[in-house]
Amino acid sequence: MKFALFLCCCFAASLAQAAELYRWVDADGKVHYTDQQPPASAKKVEEKNLHSNTINTSELPYATQQAVKKAPVTLYANDCGEPCKQARDHLAKRGIPYTTKNPQSSLPDAEALKKLIGEAVVPVLVVGSATSKGYEKGAWDAALDAAGYPKSALVKKAPGDAADGAAASEPEPVKPAPQHPWAGGR
């Protein structure tokens, strides 16, 4: 009984510790990987914290990260009905991270929009320095493609997680394989 309790305590303690890994270059230019602190003379020391053996999938894909750095996306929209809904759905379908600005509820957003396009009309898409007034799928895709955004969402959604809140569709029934013409049954 005591041994089982000891094992449980050891297991719990091992889960609580975070592993650290160091990558460093010595004076001869040789690269070392170790879990020990490198010497003071080490060059190019990199420390990695390994908290668990799970993969973090919440981060954006690399292509999207690069596009966000190069040309961040801003959507000026409010409750304008179908055009604003289509605009949001389009960005969600492509997996584009964006900042929303509502000129109807925020005076600074309204002034920024008027300065940008000369009037307070929504939706407006800003991709880096490119601006598209109104929702037009082709123009929006061209602006997003030019900025390097992926054409579709690269992060998979969990089953049953619909972007627009609609219920997930039922899976198709499995169809039986066609019988071979020489199979029995004559």
N, C-alpha and C positions, 0 to 999 in steps of 0.2 A: 504493500500500500504506500509506504513512504517512497519507494523507488518510483512508482507511478506519479506521485505528486512532484518528485524531483524532476522527472522528465517533462511534465507539463510546465513547470516553472522555467526550465531551460528553453523549451520551445517558445514560450511567451517572450522571454528575454531576447531570443534571436530575432523574433519578428519586430521588436521595438527598435533594434539597432539599424541605423542606416549605413550602408557600405560606402566607403570612399575609395576612389581609384585615382591615382596620379599618373600623368604622362609627363615626362621631362626628358631633356636632352643634356647629356654630360659634356665635359670639356672637349672630348674627342668627336663630338657630333653624333654619338650613339643614342638612339631613342630607347627609353626605359618605360615600362608600365609596372606599377607596384601599388600595393595597398598601404605602404609605409610612406611617411613624410619624406620627400626628397631632400638631399643635402642642400645647404645654403648656396653652394657653388653651381647648382643646377640652373640651366637656361630653359626658357620657354616652358615653364611649369603650367600644366593644366590640371585642374581638379574637377572630377566628376562625382556627383553625389548619386548613388544608386539606392533609391529608397525602397524599391520593390522590384519584383520581376514581371511587372505588367507594362504593357506598351501604352503610352499616352496617345490616344487617338483624338483628343479634343483640339489639338493644334491644327492649324490650317495646313493644307498641302504646300509643298515648297513653291510650286508655280504660283499659287495664289498669294503666298507671302511676298514673293518678289513683285507681283503686280500691285499689291497694296502699297508697298514701299514706293514704287515708281509712279503710280497714278491712283491715289485713294478715290473711292466712290462716295458721292454725296447725293442723296435723293431729297429733293424739295417736294413734299407732298402733304396732303391733309385728307380730310374726309370728302374728297371730290367725286367719289363714286367709282364707277367702273374703270376709268383710266388710271387712277391711283392704285386700285386693286390689281390691275394687270401689271402695273409697274413693279409693285412689291412682289407679286407672284413670279415675274420674269427674273428678278434678281435672286429670289429664293431658289428657283429651278436651276439656275446656273451656279448656285452656291457662292454668290458674291457677298462678301462682308461690306456693309455700307453704313454711313451715318445718315440719319433721318433729320431733316429740318422742316418744321411746320410753320410756314409764314402766317397761318391763320391764328395761331395761339402765341406766337413769339414775335414781338416787334423787331428785335435785332435780326431774326431770320427773314422777316418780310423786307427789311431794308437791304439786307445782303442779296436777296433774290432780285429786287428791283434794280440794284446796282449791277447785277450780273447780266440780266436780260432786258431790263428797261420796263418791266411790268411784273405784277404779282399773279402769274399764271402757273398752275401746277398740272401735272407733274413735270419736273425738270431734273434731268440726270447730269451730274458733273463727274466726269472721269478724268482725273488729273486736270489738265487745262481745257479739255474738250467739253462742250456743253450741248445738250440735246433738249430742246423745248418740246413738251408734249410727249406722249407715249407713242413711239413707232418702233416696232420690234426690230426691223432691219437696221435702222440708224443706231439703236441701242446696242445691238450685237456688233455692229461695225466698230463702235467706240470701245466696247469692252474687249473685242478681239485685238484691236490695235494696241491696247494697253497691256496685252498679254494674259488676260484672265482666261481660265479654262472655259470651254464651251458647255460643259455640264458640271454639276456638283461632283467633286472627287471624293468627298466624305460621304460614306453611305449612311443613310438614316436607319434607325432601329426599326424592326418590323412593327407595323401598326402605327408608326409615327408619321402622320401625313402633314405636309408643310402647310396646307391651307385649312387644317382642322377637319377635313372630311374624313369619314370612316375609311379604313383601309379596304381595298377591294377583296372579294373572296377569291381564294386560290382556284385555278382552273382544275376541274376534275381530271384524274389520270385516265388517259385513253388507252385501251388495250392495244397491244402491238398487233399489226396485221398478220394473219396466218399465212404461212408459206403455201403455195399452190399444191405442193405434194403432201402437205400435212393430212393426217387422217380425217375422217368425217365424210367419206364418199359412200 
